[in-house]
Amino acid sequence: MKIVFYCQHVLGVGHFFRSLEICRALAGHEVILVTGGPRFEVKLPSHVCELRLPELGMDPEFKQLRAAPGDDIETVKRERQARLLALFEDERPELFVIELYPFGRKAFRFEIDPVLKAIAGGGRAACGVVCSVRDILVEKRMPAEHEARVVAVLNRHFDAVLVHADPKLVALDETFSRRGDIRPPVIYTGFITPAPAPDDRRRIRGRLGLAEKENLIVASAGGGSVGLPVLEAAVQAFLRLEPGGAARLVVFTGPFMPEADVARLNAWAGGRVDIHRFTPDFLAYLAAADLSVSMAGYNTTMNLLAARVPALVWPFAQNREQRLRSERLAGLGALRVLADRDLEPQRLAVLMDRALAQTARPAVDIDLCGAAHTACWITGRHAGRPAAHPEK
Protein backbone atom coordinates (compact mmCIF):
# COMPACT_ATOMS: atom_id res chain seq x y z
CA MET A 1 0.00 0.00 0.00
CA LYS A 2 1.18 3.54 -0.74
CA ILE A 3 0.56 5.89 2.19
CA VAL A 4 1.08 9.63 2.45
CA PHE A 5 1.65 10.68 6.07
CA TYR A 6 1.44 14.44 6.65
CA CYS A 7 3.10 15.81 9.80
CA GLN A 8 3.73 19.49 10.42
CA HIS A 9 5.78 20.21 13.55
CA VAL A 10 5.94 23.90 14.42
CA LEU A 11 7.91 24.33 17.65
CA GLY A 12 9.08 21.02 19.15
CA VAL A 13 9.87 17.59 17.72
CA GLY A 14 7.23 15.44 19.45
CA HIS A 15 4.73 15.40 16.58
CA PHE A 16 7.46 14.43 14.14
CA PHE A 17 8.89 11.55 16.18
CA ARG A 18 5.46 10.16 17.06
CA SER A 19 4.58 10.16 13.35
CA LEU A 20 7.94 8.64 12.45
CA GLU A 21 7.37 5.78 14.90
CA ILE A 22 4.04 5.00 13.19
CA CYS A 23 5.74 5.16 9.78
CA ARG A 24 8.42 2.80 11.08
CA ALA A 25 5.71 0.30 12.09
CA LEU A 26 4.28 0.40 8.55
CA ALA A 27 7.17 -1.69 7.21
CA GLY A 28 6.13 -3.53 4.08
CA HIS A 29 4.29 -0.48 2.76
CA GLU A 30 5.53 2.50 0.76
CA VAL A 31 5.30 5.54 3.02
CA ILE A 32 5.82 9.15 1.94
CA LEU A 33 6.34 11.31 5.02
CA VAL A 34 5.43 14.92 4.27
CA THR A 35 7.11 17.43 6.59
CA GLY A 36 7.54 21.18 6.57
CA GLY A 37 8.68 22.33 10.00
CA PRO A 38 12.04 23.57 11.28
CA ARG A 39 14.65 21.23 9.86
CA PHE A 40 16.88 18.71 11.55
CA GLU A 41 18.42 15.52 10.24
CA VAL A 42 17.22 12.07 11.25
CA LYS A 43 17.68 8.68 9.62
CA LEU A 44 14.51 7.28 8.07
CA PRO A 45 13.59 3.59 7.64
CA SER A 46 14.23 2.24 4.15
CA HIS A 47 10.50 2.04 3.32
CA VAL A 48 9.95 5.72 4.18
CA CYS A 49 10.87 8.63 1.95
CA GLU A 50 10.47 12.25 3.02
CA LEU A 51 8.94 15.09 1.05
CA ARG A 52 10.13 18.30 2.66
CA LEU A 53 7.94 21.29 1.95
CA PRO A 54 9.43 24.78 2.26
CA GLU A 55 9.84 25.51 5.96
CA LEU A 56 7.12 27.03 8.12
CA GLY A 57 7.14 27.21 11.91
CA MET A 58 5.32 29.01 14.68
CA ASP A 59 6.46 31.68 17.09
CA PRO A 60 6.81 30.58 20.76
CA GLU A 61 3.45 32.19 21.60
CA PHE A 62 1.72 30.15 18.84
CA LYS A 63 0.28 33.35 17.37
CA GLN A 64 1.66 33.45 13.82
CA LEU A 65 3.46 31.41 11.21
CA ARG A 66 7.10 32.10 10.44
CA ALA A 67 9.00 31.24 7.28
CA ALA A 68 12.73 30.55 7.16
CA PRO A 69 14.89 33.69 7.25
CA GLY A 70 14.81 35.48 3.91
CA ASP A 71 11.67 33.68 2.63
CA ASP A 72 8.39 35.43 1.89
CA ILE A 73 5.63 33.65 3.79
CA GLU A 74 2.93 34.06 1.11
CA THR A 75 5.27 32.70 -1.55
CA VAL A 76 6.13 29.76 0.68
CA LYS A 77 2.44 29.01 1.29
CA ARG A 78 1.65 29.01 -2.45
CA GLU A 79 4.58 26.69 -3.20
CA ARG A 80 3.67 24.31 -0.39
CA GLN A 81 0.05 24.10 -1.52
CA ALA A 82 1.05 23.39 -5.11
CA ARG A 83 3.61 20.72 -4.15
CA LEU A 84 1.21 18.91 -1.83
CA LEU A 85 -1.54 18.80 -4.45
CA ALA A 86 0.94 17.61 -7.08
CA LEU A 87 2.05 14.79 -4.79
CA PHE A 88 -1.42 13.26 -4.83
CA GLU A 89 -1.77 13.71 -8.57
CA ASP A 90 1.61 12.10 -9.24
CA GLU A 91 1.76 9.36 -6.59
CA ARG A 92 -1.92 8.39 -6.29
CA PRO A 93 -1.67 7.00 -2.71
CA GLU A 94 -4.26 4.67 -1.29
CA LEU A 95 -4.32 6.37 2.12
CA PHE A 96 -3.73 9.89 3.44
CA VAL A 97 -2.87 10.06 7.17
CA ILE A 98 -2.98 13.58 8.62
CA GLU A 99 -1.36 14.20 11.99
CA LEU A 100 -3.49 16.38 14.33
CA TYR A 101 -5.63 18.19 11.74
CA PRO A 102 -8.48 19.18 12.04
CA PHE A 103 -8.14 19.10 15.86
CA GLY A 104 -5.16 21.45 15.46
CA ARG A 105 -2.92 23.04 12.82
CA LYS A 106 -5.70 25.39 11.66
CA ALA A 107 -2.98 27.68 10.29
CA PHE A 108 -2.25 24.99 7.66
CA ARG A 109 -5.76 24.77 6.24
CA PHE A 110 -4.45 26.63 3.18
CA GLU A 111 -2.66 23.45 2.01
CA ILE A 112 -4.64 20.62 3.65
CA ASP A 113 -8.17 21.63 2.67
CA PRO A 114 -7.45 21.76 -1.09
CA VAL A 115 -6.15 18.18 -0.91
CA LEU A 116 -9.22 17.03 1.04
CA LYS A 117 -11.48 18.65 -1.56
CA ALA A 118 -9.56 17.00 -4.38
CA ILE A 119 -9.90 13.61 -2.67
CA ALA A 120 -13.63 14.15 -2.13
CA GLY A 121 -14.02 15.01 -5.81
CA GLY A 122 -12.69 11.63 -6.90
CA GLY A 123 -10.40 11.33 -9.88
CA ARG A 124 -6.66 10.77 -9.58
CA ALA A 125 -6.42 12.11 -6.00
CA ALA A 126 -9.10 9.82 -4.51
CA CYS A 127 -7.97 7.81 -1.45
CA GLY A 128 -8.86 7.06 2.15
CA VAL A 129 -8.30 9.74 4.81
CA VAL A 130 -7.41 9.13 8.46
CA CYS A 131 -6.68 11.53 11.33
CA SER A 132 -3.79 10.66 13.68
CA VAL A 133 -4.11 12.54 16.98
CA ARG A 134 -2.49 12.42 20.40
CA ASP A 135 -4.28 11.93 23.71
CA ILE A 136 -4.82 15.51 24.91
CA LEU A 137 -5.89 18.55 22.87
CA VAL A 138 -4.82 22.05 23.80
CA GLU A 139 -7.48 24.54 24.79
CA LYS A 140 -8.78 26.99 22.17
CA ARG A 141 -9.83 30.63 22.42
CA MET A 142 -13.36 29.98 21.07
CA PRO A 143 -13.97 26.31 21.91
CA ALA A 144 -17.57 26.00 20.64
CA GLU A 145 -16.71 27.43 17.24
CA HIS A 146 -13.52 25.35 17.04
CA GLU A 147 -15.25 22.06 17.92
CA ALA A 148 -18.07 22.70 15.45
CA ARG A 149 -15.54 23.20 12.66
CA VAL A 150 -13.60 20.05 13.67
CA VAL A 151 -16.73 17.90 13.66
CA ALA A 152 -17.82 19.27 10.28
CA VAL A 153 -14.43 18.54 8.66
CA LEU A 154 -14.16 15.07 10.19
CA ASN A 155 -17.68 14.07 9.17
CA ARG A 156 -17.24 15.32 5.63
CA HIS A 157 -13.73 14.16 4.76
CA PHE A 158 -12.37 11.52 7.17
CA ASP A 159 -12.82 7.76 7.36
CA ALA A 160 -11.49 7.33 10.92
CA VAL A 161 -9.81 9.05 13.87
CA LEU A 162 -6.89 7.20 15.44
CA VAL A 163 -6.31 8.42 19.00
CA HIS A 164 -2.85 7.51 20.22
CA ALA A 165 -3.79 6.95 23.84
CA ASP A 166 -5.08 4.42 26.33
CA PRO A 167 -8.47 5.60 27.65
CA LYS A 168 -7.56 4.12 31.03
CA LEU A 169 -5.29 7.15 31.42
CA VAL A 170 -7.08 9.84 29.40
CA ALA A 171 -9.92 9.79 26.87
CA LEU A 172 -10.49 12.13 23.93
CA ASP A 173 -13.79 13.47 25.28
CA GLU A 174 -12.00 14.94 28.31
CA THR A 175 -10.54 17.64 26.05
CA PHE A 176 -13.06 17.49 23.18
CA SER A 177 -16.65 17.83 24.34
CA ARG A 178 -18.31 16.89 21.01
CA ARG A 179 -16.77 13.43 20.71
CA GLY A 180 -20.29 11.99 20.38
CA ASP A 181 -20.94 14.05 17.22
CA ILE A 182 -18.01 12.54 15.31
CA ARG A 183 -19.44 10.05 12.78
CA PRO A 184 -16.25 8.30 11.61
CA PRO A 185 -15.05 5.59 14.00
CA VAL A 186 -12.77 6.78 16.81
CA ILE A 187 -10.13 4.16 17.60
CA TYR A 188 -7.81 4.15 20.62
CA THR A 189 -4.52 2.67 19.49
CA GLY A 190 -2.57 2.84 22.74
CA PHE A 191 0.30 5.26 23.30
CA ILE A 192 3.14 5.59 20.79
CA THR A 193 6.67 4.80 21.94
CA PRO A 194 9.47 2.47 20.93
CA ALA A 195 10.68 -0.04 23.50
CA PRO A 196 14.28 -0.12 24.72
CA ALA A 197 16.45 -3.04 23.65
CA PRO A 198 17.34 -5.59 26.35
CA ASP A 199 21.04 -4.64 26.30
CA ASP A 200 20.59 -0.83 26.19
CA ARG A 201 21.44 -0.28 29.85
CA ARG A 202 24.66 -2.27 29.65
CA ARG A 203 25.64 -0.74 26.31
CA ILE A 204 25.16 2.91 27.29
CA ARG A 205 26.70 2.57 30.72
CA GLY A 206 29.68 0.83 29.13
CA ARG A 207 30.00 3.70 26.66
CA LEU A 208 30.07 6.16 29.57
CA GLY A 209 32.45 4.07 31.66
CA LEU A 210 29.97 3.72 34.54
CA ALA A 211 29.95 0.85 36.98
CA GLU A 212 26.56 -0.73 37.69
CA LYS A 213 26.24 0.98 41.09
CA GLU A 214 27.21 4.43 39.83
CA ASN A 215 24.26 6.74 39.24
CA LEU A 216 23.40 8.24 35.87
CA ILE A 217 21.02 11.19 35.47
CA VAL A 218 19.64 12.17 32.06
CA ALA A 219 18.16 15.66 31.62
CA SER A 220 16.26 16.61 28.46
CA ALA A 221 13.97 19.26 27.00
CA GLY A 222 12.31 17.79 23.91
CA GLY A 223 12.97 19.99 20.92
CA GLY A 224 14.65 22.56 23.16
CA SER A 225 12.76 25.68 22.12
CA VAL A 226 11.34 26.28 25.60
CA GLY A 227 13.37 23.95 27.80
CA LEU A 228 16.18 26.09 29.20
CA PRO A 229 14.76 26.55 32.75
CA VAL A 230 14.55 22.85 33.56
CA LEU A 231 17.96 22.06 32.09
CA GLU A 232 19.65 24.98 33.82
CA ALA A 233 18.08 23.89 37.12
CA ALA A 234 19.16 20.28 36.57
CA VAL A 235 22.78 21.29 35.91
CA GLN A 236 22.95 23.56 38.95
CA ALA A 237 21.24 20.98 41.18
CA PHE A 238 23.59 18.23 40.00
CA LEU A 239 26.58 20.32 41.05
CA ARG A 240 25.05 20.55 44.54
CA LEU A 241 24.47 16.82 45.04
CA GLU A 242 26.26 15.11 47.89
CA PRO A 243 29.69 13.64 47.04
CA GLY A 244 29.26 9.99 46.18
CA GLY A 245 25.80 10.64 44.73
CA ALA A 246 25.24 10.85 40.98
CA ALA A 247 28.34 9.95 39.01
CA ARG A 248 27.26 11.49 35.70
CA LEU A 249 24.75 13.96 34.30
CA VAL A 250 24.07 13.79 30.56
CA VAL A 251 22.02 16.64 29.09
CA PHE A 252 20.21 16.66 25.75
CA THR A 253 19.21 20.21 24.84
CA GLY A 254 17.12 19.38 21.77
CA PRO A 255 17.96 20.49 18.21
CA PHE A 256 16.11 23.83 18.43
CA MET A 257 17.60 25.31 21.60
CA PRO A 258 19.22 28.67 20.73
CA GLU A 259 23.02 28.63 20.63
CA ALA A 260 23.18 31.29 23.35
CA ASP A 261 21.20 29.04 25.70
CA VAL A 262 23.44 26.06 24.99
CA ALA A 263 26.47 28.24 25.72
CA ARG A 264 24.86 29.32 28.99
CA LEU A 265 24.39 25.70 30.03
CA ASN A 266 27.99 24.88 29.20
CA ALA A 267 29.13 27.84 31.27
CA TRP A 268 27.15 26.60 34.29
CA ALA A 269 28.40 23.04 33.80
CA GLY A 270 32.05 24.03 33.83
CA GLY A 271 33.07 20.81 32.08
CA ARG A 272 31.47 18.57 34.73
CA VAL A 273 28.38 17.70 32.68
CA ASP A 274 28.04 16.02 29.26
CA ILE A 275 25.90 18.32 27.09
CA HIS A 276 24.65 17.23 23.65
CA ARG A 277 22.13 18.55 21.17
CA PHE A 278 20.48 15.28 20.21
CA THR A 279 20.96 11.53 20.13
CA PRO A 280 19.09 8.81 18.23
CA ASP A 281 19.89 6.68 21.32
CA PHE A 282 17.75 8.78 23.70
CA LEU A 283 15.54 5.88 24.80
CA ALA A 284 18.63 3.76 25.45
CA TYR A 285 20.04 6.52 27.66
CA LEU A 286 16.79 6.53 29.65
CA ALA A 287 17.00 2.76 30.04
CA ALA A 288 20.55 3.18 31.34
CA ALA A 289 19.66 6.04 33.68
CA ASP A 290 18.77 5.98 37.37
CA LEU A 291 16.85 9.27 37.09
CA SER A 292 15.42 11.49 34.36
CA VAL A 293 14.77 15.23 34.74
CA SER A 294 12.80 16.64 31.83
CA MET A 295 9.83 18.42 30.41
CA ALA A 296 6.58 16.45 30.16
CA GLY A 297 5.71 16.17 26.49
CA TYR A 298 3.92 13.14 25.05
CA ASN A 299 7.00 11.47 23.58
CA THR A 300 9.21 12.06 26.61
CA THR A 301 6.67 10.74 29.12
CA MET A 302 5.93 7.67 27.04
CA ASN A 303 9.68 7.02 26.68
CA LEU A 304 9.95 7.29 30.47
CA LEU A 305 7.24 4.64 30.89
CA ALA A 306 8.85 2.36 28.32
CA ALA A 307 12.27 2.69 30.00
CA ARG A 308 10.77 2.44 33.51
CA VAL A 309 13.12 5.13 34.79
CA PRO A 310 12.34 7.24 37.90
CA ALA A 311 11.49 10.72 36.65
CA LEU A 312 10.98 14.33 37.65
CA VAL A 313 9.03 16.27 35.00
CA TRP A 314 8.33 19.97 34.57
CA PRO A 315 5.20 20.57 32.42
CA PHE A 316 5.10 23.27 29.75
CA ALA A 317 2.87 25.97 31.27
CA GLN A 318 1.35 27.55 28.16
CA ASN A 319 -1.46 25.00 27.86
CA ARG A 320 -3.00 22.10 29.78
CA GLU A 321 -1.58 19.22 27.75
CA GLN A 322 1.63 18.37 29.59
CA ARG A 323 0.27 19.07 33.06
CA LEU A 324 -2.87 16.97 32.64
CA ARG A 325 -0.94 13.95 31.34
CA SER A 326 1.86 14.19 33.90
CA GLU A 327 -0.52 14.60 36.83
CA ARG A 328 -2.43 11.49 35.75
CA LEU A 329 0.84 9.57 35.57
CA ALA A 330 1.96 10.96 38.94
CA GLY A 331 -1.27 9.61 40.41
CA LEU A 332 -0.22 6.15 39.24
CA GLY A 333 3.23 6.51 40.78
CA ALA A 334 5.00 6.66 37.41
CA LEU A 335 6.78 10.00 37.98
CA ARG A 336 6.82 13.19 40.06
CA VAL A 337 5.63 16.56 38.73
CA LEU A 338 7.87 19.55 39.42
CA ALA A 339 6.36 22.92 40.31
CA ASP A 340 8.14 26.11 39.29
CA ARG A 341 9.47 26.52 42.84
CA ASP A 342 11.07 23.06 42.58
CA LEU A 343 13.49 24.41 39.98
CA GLU A 344 15.37 26.30 42.69
CA PRO A 345 18.72 24.43 42.51
CA GLN A 346 19.05 23.41 46.15
CA ARG A 347 15.43 22.27 46.32
CA LEU A 348 15.80 20.30 43.10
CA ALA A 349 19.01 18.72 44.39
CA VAL A 350 17.08 17.38 47.39
CA LEU A 351 14.37 15.96 45.12
CA MET A 352 16.98 14.36 42.89
CA ASP A 353 18.74 12.79 45.88
CA ARG A 354 15.44 11.34 47.11
CA ALA A 355 14.61 9.94 43.68
CA LEU A 356 18.05 8.35 43.36
CA ALA A 357 17.59 6.67 46.73
CA GLN A 358 14.62 4.68 45.37
CA THR A 359 15.65 1.28 44.08
CA ALA A 360 12.41 0.16 42.39
CA ARG A 361 11.81 1.15 38.78
CA PRO A 362 8.23 2.32 38.13
CA ALA A 363 5.77 0.29 36.10
CA VAL A 364 2.19 1.15 35.10
CA ASP A 365 -0.50 -0.85 33.30
CA ILE A 366 -0.88 1.33 30.20
CA ASP A 367 -0.90 0.26 26.55
CA LEU A 368 2.37 1.46 24.96
CA CYS A 369 2.03 -0.52 21.70
CA GLY A 370 0.26 2.23 19.77
CA ALA A 371 2.50 2.19 16.72
CA ALA A 372 1.99 -1.53 16.12
CA HIS A 373 -1.76 -1.26 16.74
CA THR A 374 -1.99 1.70 14.36
CA ALA A 375 -0.16 -0.18 11.60
CA CYS A 376 -2.36 -3.25 12.09
CA TRP A 377 -5.53 -1.17 11.97
CA ILE A 378 -4.46 0.66 8.82
CA THR A 379 -3.46 -2.56 7.08
CA GLY A 380 -6.58 -4.46 8.16
CA ARG A 381 -8.94 -1.64 7.30
CA HIS A 382 -7.50 -1.19 3.86
CA ALA A 383 -7.82 -4.91 3.14
CA GLY A 384 -11.45 -4.88 4.26
CA ARG A 385 -10.78 -6.90 7.40
CA PRO A 386 -11.99 -5.97 10.90
CA ALA A 387 -9.97 -3.34 12.78
CA ALA A 388 -7.06 -4.73 14.78
CA HIS A 389 -7.83 -2.63 17.85
CA PRO A 390 -11.25 -1.87 19.38
CA GLU A 391 -13.28 1.15 18.38
CA LYS A 392 -14.44 3.18 21.38
C-alpha positions in Angstrom: 0.0 0.0 0.0 1.2 3.5 -0.7 0.6 5.9 2.2 1.1 9.6 2.4 1.6 10.7 6.1 1.4 14.4 6.7 3.1 15.8 9.8 3.7 19.5 10.4 5.8 20.2 13.5 5.9 23.9 14.4 7.9 24.3 17.6 9.1 21.0 19.1 9.9 17.6 17.7 7.2 15.4 19.5 4.7 15.4 16.6 7.5 14.4 14.1 8.9 11.6 16.2 5.5 10.2 17.1 4.6 10.2 13.4 7.9 8.6 12.5 7.4 5.8 14.9 4.0 5.0 13.2 5.7 5.2 9.8 8.4 2.8 11.1 5.7 0.3 12.1 4.3 0.4 8.5 7.2 -1.7 7.2 6.1 -3.5 4.1 4.3 -0.5 2.8 5.5 2.5 0.8 5.3 5.5 3.0 5.8 9.2 1.9 6.3 11.3 5.0 5.4 14.9 4.3 7.1 17.4 6.6 7.5 21.2 6.6 8.7 22.3 10.0 12.0 23.6 11.3 14.7 21.2 9.9 16.9 18.7 11.6 18.4 15.5 10.2 17.2 12.1 11.3 17.7 8.7 9.6 14.5 7.3 8.1 13.6 3.6 7.6 14.2 2.2 4.2 10.5 2.0 3.3 9.9 5.7 4.2 10.9 8.6 1.9 10.5 12.2 3.0 8.9 15.1 1.0 10.1 18.3 2.7 7.9 21.3 1.9 9.4 24.8 2.3 9.8 25.5 6.0 7.1 27.0 8.1 7.1 27.2 11.9 5.3 29.0 14.7 6.5 31.7 17.1 6.8 30.6 20.8 3.4 32.2 21.6 1.7 30.2 18.8 0.3 33.3 17.4 1.7 33.5 13.8 3.5 31.4 11.2 7.1 32.1 10.4 9.0 31.2 7.3 12.7 30.5 7.2 14.9 33.7 7.2 14.8 35.5 3.9 11.7 33.7 2.6 8.4 35.4 1.9 5.6 33.6 3.8 2.9 34.1 1.1 5.3 32.7 -1.6 6.1 29.8 0.7 2.4 29.0 1.3 1.6 29.0 -2.5 4.6 26.7 -3.2 3.7 24.3 -0.4 0.1 24.1 -1.5 1.1 23.4 -5.1 3.6 20.7 -4.2 1.2 18.9 -1.8 -1.5 18.8 -4.5 0.9 17.6 -7.1 2.1 14.8 -4.8 -1.4 13.3 -4.8 -1.8 13.7 -8.6 1.6 12.1 -9.2 1.8 9.4 -6.6 -1.9 8.4 -6.3 -1.7 7.0 -2.7 -4.3 4.7 -1.3 -4.3 6.4 2.1 -3.7 9.9 3.4 -2.9 10.1 7.2 -3.0 13.6 8.6 -1.4 14.2 12.0 -3.5 16.4 14.3 -5.6 18.2 11.7 -8.5 19.2 12.0 -8.1 19.1 15.9 -5.2 21.4 15.5 -2.9 23.0 12.8 -5.7 25.4 11.7 -3.0 27.7 10.3 -2.3 25.0 7.7 -5.8 24.8 6.2 -4.5 26.6 3.2 -2.7 23.4 2.0 -4.6 20.6 3.7 -8.2 21.6 2.7 -7.5 21.8 -1.1 -6.2 18.2 -0.9 -9.2 17.0 1.0 -11.5 18.6 -1.6 -9.6 17.0 -4.4 -9.9 13.6 -2.7 -13.6 14.1 -2.1 -14.0 15.0 -5.8 -12.7 11.6 -6.9 -10.4 11.3 -9.9 -6.7 10.8 -9.6 -6.4 12.1 -6.0 -9.1 9.8 -4.5 -8.0 7.8 -1.4 -8.9 7.1 2.2 -8.3 9.7 4.8 -7.4 9.1 8.5 -6.7 11.5 11.3 -3.8 10.7 13.7 -4.1 12.5 17.0 -2.5 12.4 20.4 -4.3 11.9 23.7 -4.8 15.5 24.9 -5.9 18.5 22.9 -4.8 22.1 23.8 -7.5 24.5 24.8 -8.8 27.0 22.2 -9.8 30.6 22.4 -13.4 30.0 21.1 -14.0 26.3 21.9 -17.6 26.0 20.6 -16.7 27.4 17.2 -13.5 25.3 17.0 -15.2 22.1 17.9 -18.1 22.7 15.5 -15.5 23.2 12.7 -13.6 20.1 13.7 -16.7 17.9 13.7 -17.8 19.3 10.3 -14.4 18.5 8.7 -14.2 15.1 10.2 -17.7 14.1 9.2 -17.2 15.3 5.6 -13.7 14.2 4.8 -12.4 11.5 7.2 -12.8 7.8 7.4 -11.5 7.3 10.9 -9.8 9.0 13.9 -6.9 7.2 15.4 -6.3 8.4 19.0 -2.8 7.5 20.2 -3.8 7.0 23.8 -5.1 4.4 26.3 -8.5 5.6 27.6 -7.6 4.1 31.0 -5.3 7.2 31.4 -7.1 9.8 29.4 -9.9 9.8 26.9 -10.5 12.1 23.9 -13.8 13.5 25.3 -12.0 14.9 28.3 -10.5 17.6 26.0 -13.1 17.5 23.2 -16.6 17.8 24.3 -18.3 16.9 21.0 -16.8 13.4 20.7 -20.3 12.0 20.4 -20.9 14.0 17.2 -18.0 12.5 15.3 -19.4 10.1 12.8 -16.3 8.3 11.6 -15.0 5.6 14.0 -12.8 6.8 16.8 -10.1 4.2 17.6 -7.8 4.1 20.6 -4.5 2.7 19.5 -2.6 2.8 22.7 0.3 5.3 23.3 3.1 5.6 20.8 6.7 4.8 21.9 9.5 2.5 20.9 10.7 0.0 23.5 14.3 -0.1 24.7 16.5 -3.0 23.6 17.3 -5.6 26.4 21.0 -4.6 26.3 20.6 -0.8 26.2 21.4 -0.3 29.8 24.7 -2.3 29.6 25.6 -0.7 26.3 25.2 2.9 27.3 26.7 2.6 30.7 29.7 0.8 29.1 30.0 3.7 26.7 30.1 6.2 29.6 32.5 4.1 31.7 30.0 3.7 34.5 29.9 0.8 37.0 26.6 -0.7 37.7 26.2 1.0 41.1 27.2 4.4 39.8 24.3 6.7 39.2 23.4 8.2 35.9 21.0 11.2 35.5 19.6 12.2 32.1 18.2 15.7 31.6 16.3 16.6 28.5 14.0 19.3 27.0 12.3 17.8 23.9 13.0 20.0 20.9 14.6 22.6 23.2 12.8 25.7 22.1 11.3 26.3 25.6 13.4 24.0 27.8 16.2 26.1 29.2 14.8 26.6 32.8 14.5 22.8 33.6 18.0 22.1 32.1 19.6 25.0 33.8 18.1 23.9 37.1 19.2 20.3 36.6 22.8 21.3 35.9 23.0 23.6 39.0 21.2 21.0 41.2 23.6 18.2 40.0 26.6 20.3 41.0 25.0 20.5 44.5 24.5 16.8 45.0 26.3 15.1 47.9 29.7 13.6 47.0 29.3 10.0 46.2 25.8 10.6 44.7 25.2 10.8 41.0 28.3 10.0 39.0 27.3 11.5 35.7 24.8 14.0 34.3 24.1 13.8 30.6 22.0 16.6 29.1 20.2 16.7 25.7 19.2 20.2 24.8 17.1 19.4 21.8 18.0 20.5 18.2 16.1 23.8 18.4 17.6 25.3 21.6 19.2 28.7 20.7 23.0 28.6 20.6 23.2 31.3 23.4 21.2 29.0 25.7 23.4 26.1 25.0 26.5 28.2 25.7 24.9 29.3 29.0 24.4 25.7 30.0 28.0 24.9 29.2 29.1 27.8 31.3 27.2 26.6 34.3 28.4 23.0 33.8 32.1 24.0 33.8 33.1 20.8 32.1 31.5 18.6 34.7 28.4 17.7 32.7 28.0 16.0 29.3 25.9 18.3 27.1 24.7 17.2 23.7 22.1 18.6 21.2 20.5 15.3 20.2 21.0 11.5 20.1 19.1 8.8 18.2 19.9 6.7 21.3 17.8 8.8 23.7 15.5 5.9 24.8 18.6 3.8 25.4 20.0 6.5 27.7 16.8 6.5 29.7 17.0 2.8 30.0 20.6 3.2 31.3 19.7 6.0 33.7 18.8 6.0 37.4 16.9 9.3 37.1 15.4 11.5 34.4 14.8 15.2 34.7 12.8 16.6 31.8 9.8 18.4 30.4 6.6 16.5 30.2 5.7 16.2 26.5 3.9 13.1 25.1 7.0 11.5 23.6 9.2 12.1 26.6 6.7 10.7 29.1 5.9 7.7 27.0 9.7 7.0 26.7 9.9 7.3 30.5 7.2 4.6 30.9 8.9 2.4 28.3 12.3 2.7 30.0 10.8 2.4 33.5 13.1 5.1 34.8 12.3 7.2 37.9 11.5 10.7 36.7 11.0 14.3 37.7 9.0 16.3 35.0 8.3 20.0 34.6 5.2 20.6 32.4 5.1 23.3 29.8 2.9 26.0 31.3 1.4 27.6 28.2 -1.5 25.0 27.9 -3.0 22.1 29.8 -1.6 19.2 27.8 1.6 18.4 29.6 0.3 19.1 33.1 -2.9 17.0 32.6 -0.9 14.0 31.3 1.9 14.2 33.9 -0.5 14.6 36.8 -2.4 11.5 35.8 0.8 9.6 35.6 2.0 11.0 38.9 -1.3 9.6 40.4 -0.2 6.1 39.2 3.2 6.5 40.8 5.0 6.7 37.4 6.8 10.0 38.0 6.8 13.2 40.1 5.6 16.6 38.7 7.9 19.5 39.4 6.4 22.9 40.3 8.1 26.1 39.3 9.5 26.5 42.8 11.1 23.1 42.6 13.5 24.4 40.0 15.4 26.3 42.7 18.7 24.4 42.5 19.1 23.4 46.1 15.4 22.3 46.3 15.8 20.3 43.1 19.0 18.7 44.4 17.1 17.4 47.4 14.4 16.0 45.1 17.0 14.4 42.9 18.7 12.8 45.9 15.4 11.3 47.1 14.6 9.9 43.7 18.1 8.4 43.4 17.6 6.7 46.7 14.6 4.7 45.4 15.6 1.3 44.1 12.4 0.2 42.4 11.8 1.1 38.8 8.2 2.3 38.1 5.8 0.3 36.1 2.2 1.1 35.1 -0.5 -0.8 33.3 -0.9 1.3 30.2 -0.9 0.3 26.6 2.4 1.5 25.0 2.0 -0.5 21.7 0.3 2.2 19.8 2.5 2.2 16.7 2.0 -1.5 16.1 -1.8 -1.3 16.7 -2.0 1.7 14.4 -0.2 -0.2 11.6 -2.4 -3.2 12.1 -5.5 -1.2 12.0 -4.5 0.7 8.8 -3.5 -2.6 7.1 -6.6 -4.5 8.2 -8.9 -1.6 7.3 -7.5 -1.2 3.9 -7.8 -4.9 3.1 -11.4 -4.9 4.3 -10.8 -6.9 7.4 -12.0 -6.0 10.9 -10.0 -3.3 12.8 -7.1 -4.7 14.8 -7.8 -2.6 17.9 -11.2 -1.9 19.4 -13.3 1.2 18.4 -14.4 3.2 21.4 
